[in-house]
Amino acid sequence: MIGYFNILLMLAIAVFLAVVLVLLSYFISVKKEDPEKLSPYECGFDPFDDARNNFDIRFYLVAILFIVFDIEVTFLFPWTLTVHSLPTLGIVSMFAFLIILTIGFVYEWRKGGLEWN
């Protein structure tokens, strides 16, 4: 029980120190609002249009596909290192994972979700 108390005490000291430093920097810092710092572009040019334009939905699709296949690669690297020592269920589950991702990708491709027309 005493070991947990030490951890809790260290956590409380860290949180207290973080709060004190944030508040100290807030009260000590110079508060001068500069219109250039408040503008969306700090390069000195006036924006031609509003900086908050909507992106095309295809960019979100590409981002989601990237995340999905990035997670797939994250799962594949450890799997390739331990494929020889995995039981049959581990190999079958990994192939099922790959097949589900492939079916989803082919479905998206055939539906035209990857086209930029």
Order of alpha helices (4+ residues) and beta strands (2+ residues): alpha-alpha-alpha-alpha
